[in-house]
Amino acid sequence: MERRVVITGLGTINPLGNNVEQFWNNLIAGKSGLKKIDKFDVSKITSRIAGMITNFNSEDYFDKRELRRLSTFIMYGLVATDEAVKDSHLDLERENHERIGVITGSGIGGIEEIENQHDVLREKGIDRISPFFIIKMITDMIPGKISMKYNLKGPNFSVSSACASSAHSMITAFSMVKYGYADIMVTGGVEAPITDLTLGAFCSLKALSTGYNDIPERASRPFDGKRDGFVIAEGAGTLIFEEYEHAIRRGARIYGEILGTGATADAFHDTAPAPRGEGGRRAMELALKEGCIEKEKVEYINAHGTSTKANDLNETLSVKDLFGDYAKKLAISSTKSMTGHTLGASAAIEAIASLLTMQNGIIPPTINYENPEPELDLDYVPNIAREKKVDYVLSNSFGFGGHNGVLLLGRI
């Protein structure tokens, strides 16, 4: 028996804010969270900017004993989850913990810990490697830590599919609730990738923006003719998925409903999207089919919109191919223009933005959109947020390796 799945709690920490309220207010104000990197020497790296979390003091959230066992990305995941659980107003003492699971996504996990411990190995020897290295590095420690903190004993694992990681974690969590494997799922994604190794690697791929190092707030410019790559960022997003009747019985506030999902593979190239975004188009189509929603009912697409030449063109073409003439009536925006690209956390953060768009009737803008291109001629909600009642949203996420994940969200 298929069951309805709704969202009853939200939590985030990202370059636009250390909680949902800060994030949303800065998002609709069109504020950029991108800055010059000052945490390590970037003089020899061609991209010297990032979306960084600010005003975060780990000791405000964790005691010193805990901190020995936590890496940055795990801390971000726990902070976002704490907000989401509180926001859901779940009375966990009254819930069946075996019916609550956790699935989260991360693209790179504890890359910072790998770098740090490799330095220890080279400089001090193998006997000095931290006994906490493994548990601070592996991606599945986020759902593990969440389950231990809240005593959640349902399905528990992590998903990694590059920049679509949290999309696929949410798609899997949705299925767990829809088909009765759990009543509640804690889900989302997290990333803390701002290290010299990560930046250097993406620069070697020619993936990052390099032309706006002196004006970082202008660097992420999805769909703009002068875009030159994405801006790497850190962050986390957690959502509480809940079976509809369960949420109604306890009087929960409902942000929206997950109506359908789509997951496809490009089967084309390591990093480039399939021609005309064919894989993304099929993922959107599958989400609409599962949700039994006609294309013309979708009012807004939160685009993957990375600010790279290939993604933005092919995502635009995929929307045109799927929606036909209606494509030009759709509002489309990329919140990565403000947050930067949080890789495996991006889908979760953008799902939160999409839900708040429906709740508040305001579509976030695509900032830095100044130079139209002939083939990129859709309504990208340029530069200024727009008031509009929205009942159905598609949230797109695509990852290296040809992984595509799409959520169809609807208003209750």
N, C-alpha and C positions, 0 to 999 in steps of 0.2 A: 504494500500500500504506500503510495507516494504522499508525502506530507509537505505542508507549506513551511518555508524557512524565512525568518525575519531577523533583522539586526536590532539588538537592544542595548548595545554598549559600544562606545568608541574611545580610543586612546591613541595619542601620538606624541612623539618628540621628533622634531625635524628642524631644518634651518629657519623656518618661519615661526617657530614657537615651541615651547616645552610642554604644551598641553593643547587640547582641541580648540579651546576658545581663542588662544593667541594665534594659532595656525589659521583659523578661519578669518579672523579679523584682518590679519596681514594679507591673506590670500585675496579677499575681495577688495582690499585697498590697493592691490597691484604692487605690493612691496617685494623687492628682491631679497633673498636670503644669501646671496653669493658674495664672497669676500676673497681678499688675497690670503693665501696660506701663510701662516706665521708659526706653525707648530714644528716645522723642520725646514732645512735649507732647500729651497726650490730653484736656486740660481742656475742649476744645470738641467732643469726640467722645462720643457717648452710650454706646458700648461701649468700655471702657477696660481690657480684660483679654484675654489670649491664652495659647495654649500655646506656650511659647518654649523653644528649646534653650539649655541653660546649660552653663557650664564648657567652652565650645568656643573654642579658640585656633587660628585658621587657620594660624599660623606653626608649629604642631606638625605640620601635615600638608603644607604647601606652602612652597616658598622664596619670597623676595620677588619674584623675577622672574616666577614663575608667578602670584603673586597679582595682578599688574597686569592679567592677562588673565582673571581668574576673578571672577564675581559670587557672591553668597552661595548662590543656589540651585544653581549648578553645583558649588560646593565641597561642599555637602551630598550631592549625587548621587555625586560621586567618593569621598567618605568611606564612604558606605554600600556602594558597589560594591567598594571595596578590602576591606572586611570580608567581603562575600559571596564574592569570588574566593578569598580566603585560606581561608574556611570550607569551600569546595568541594574544596580540596586538588587542584585541577587542575594538572597539569604542562603549562603552556602551551607549553613548548619541544618537547613531543612531540605536540602537537595540530596538526591541519590548520586553520590560522587562517581559511581561506576557508569553513570549515564552522561558524564561530562568529559569531553576530550580536548586535546590540544594539538593543533597542527600549524606550524609556522614555517616560513620560507626564508632562505638567505642565499644569496648568490656566491659570496666568497667566505662567509663565516669569519673566523678569527685570524685573518691575514696578519694583523698587527702582532699577534702572539707568535705566529710562525717566524716573522722577521726578528722579533726580539730574542726568541730562544735560539734561532740560528746564530745570532751574534754571540750569545752566551757560549754556544758550542765551539765556535771558532776562537773566541778570546779566552775562555776559562776552562774549556774541556767538557767532555761528555758527562762527567760526574756532577756538574753544576746545573744541568738542565732541571727546570722546575718540575716538581712532582704534580703540579697543577696544570702543566702545559696542555695536556690532551683535553682535560675537561674545560679549559678556557678557549679552546680552539675549534672543537667540532660543532657543527651547526645544530645537531640534535640536542645540545645541552639547553637551548632556549625552551623548547617544549618540555624537556625534562625538568628544568628548574621551575617552570610555571606549575607543572603538575605537583611537584614537591611542596611548593609554597602554599597551594590551595587544596592539596590532597585530592587532585582530580585523577580518576583511575580509568577513564574511557580511552578511546583510541589516541595514541600519542606518538608522533614522529615528525620529522622535518622534510621539507621539499626543497630541492635545488634545481632550478632551471633558468639560471642567469637572471636577466632582468624581468622574467615572468615568474620568478619563484613564488612571490606572495600571491600572484593570481592563481597559480596552481594549488597553493596551500588552501586558498579560499574555495576553489572549485571542489577540492577533495573534501573539505569540511562541510560544504553545502550538501554533498552526496551523503555524508555520514548522517546528517540530520534528516534529509529528505527520505532516505530509505530505512530509517529506524535504527541505525547502529548507535546513535546517541541522541539525546534531547537538546543538549547544548554543546557548542564547540567554541573554544577560544582559538582564534586564527589571525593570520596576518603575516608580517615579515619585518626583517631588520637588517641593517647593513651599517658597517663602520669601516669604509674602505679607504679613508684618506691617509695613505702612507706613501712614502717615496717610491717603493717598489710598485704599488698599484698604479700610481700616476705614470711612472716611467713605462710600465707595460702598456697602458692604454695609449700613451703618446706614441709608442712604437707602432701601434695599430693605426695611428693617424685618426683616432676616434674623438679626441678631446679638442675643445676650443683652445686656440693659441693666439688669436688675434685681438683679444680683449683683456689681456692681463692687467692693464692699467685701469680698466673700467669694468670690473667683474660683474656689476649689476646689469650690464648690457650684453653679457656674453651668451646667455641662454636665450635664443630667439627662434623658437620653433616656427616653421613655415615661412620665415622671412628670407628674402633673397640673399642676405649677407650672413646667413648662419654658417658656422665653420666647425661644428662639432658640439658634443654635449659637454656639460660641466658636471663633474663627479660630485656626489653629495652623500651625506650620512643621515640616518634617521630610522624610525621604527613606526609601525602602525599596527594596532590590535583592534579586532572587532569581535563582538560576541554574537554568534549565530545561534538562533533558538527556534525550536519548533513552535509554530504559531499558536496552537491551542495552549501550550505550556505557558507562553508569554502572556496570553490573554488571562489565564487563570490567576496569575500572580499580579495582574495589573501593571505590566511593564510598559514603559514608553517604547514605542516602536519607531525607528528611524526610516525603515523601508523594508521591502521584501526582495529577496533574490528570486527572480522569476526563471532565469535560465543562464546557462553557461556554455561556453564553447572552447574547446581545446584542440588545436591542430598542429601539424608539423609542416614546415616549408619543404623539407627534403631537398634543399637547394644549395646552401652555401654556409660556411662557418659563421660569417658575420653579416653578410648582406641579406636583405629580405628578398623573397621570391618576387619575380617581375609583377608589377602592378599590385603588390601586396596580396597576392592570391591566397596565401595561408591565413592572413589576417581577415580577409574577406570571408572565408569559409567559417572562421571562428565566430565572427559576428552573426553570420547566417544561422549557425547552429544554436547560438544563444537565443536568437529570436524564435527559432523553431521550437526549442524546448519550452520557452515561455509563452508560446502561442500568441505572440504579439505581432501585429502587422507593422511593416517597416515604417509606414507613415505615422505611427503613433510615437515613435522615438523623437524627442525634441532636442536632446543634447547628447553629444559624445565627448567624454573625457578622453582625449587622444593619448596614445603613447607619446607622440610628439617630442622626440629627443633633441631636436635642433641639429640633426645631421642631415646631410644632403639626401642620402638614400632613404632613410626612414620617412622623413616628412613627405617626400614626393610619393613614395609607394603607399603610405597610409592614406594620403589624399586620393590616390587613384583607386584604392580598395573601397573607399567610401563611395566614390562615384560609380564604380562598377556594381556595388550592391544596391545603392539607393536610387540610381538613375537620376531623373530630373529632380527628384525630391532632395537630393544631396545638397543643393544650394539653399534649401529652406532650413537645413539643420544648423544649429549652433554647435561649434566645435572649438574646444580650447585645450591648451596644454598647460597644466599647472607646473610642469617642469620648467617653464619659463621663469618661475619664481623660486621653486625649491631646488632647482638643479635635478640631476638624475640620481636618485637613491638606489639604483640597481634593484636588488632583490626585495627592497622594502617599498618600491615605488607603487606597485599595484594596490597595496593595502592603504597607503597614504592617499592615493587617488580615489579609492573606493570611499574613504571617509569624506573627501571633498565632494564626491558625486552625491552622497547621501545628504550632506548639508546643503547642497544645491537644491535638491528637492524639498528639503524641510524649510528652507528660508526663501526660496523663490529668487535666488540670485546666482547667476552663472559667473564663475571666475573668469578673468580675462586671460588672453595670451599676451604678455607684455613683450615689448621690444619688436612688435610687428610693424615694420615701417616700409619695407621694400617688397611689394607684391611681385610674384613670378607668374607668367602666363598659365602654367599648368596647376599652380597652387592658387586656386581662385574660389575657394569655399569661404564660408563665414567663420573665421577663426576668433571671433569676439575680441577684436584688437584693442589692447591697452587699457580698456575700462570695463569693469564689471557691468553686467546687464541684469536688470530686473526682469524675470520671466517665470511664470508658473511652469514647472516641469514635472511631468508624471512618470516619464520613462527615460532612463539613461543607459547608454552603453559605455562601459569603462574598459579601454583597450590596454593590453600589455603584451609586448613582444620581446623575445630574448635571443641573444647569440646562440647559435645552434639550430635556429629556426623554430623556436618554441613560441606558440601563440596562445594567449589566454584572454578570454573576454567574459565579463559579467554583465548581465542584464538586470538592472535594478528598477524597482517600481515603487510608487507611493502607495501606502496603505490607505 
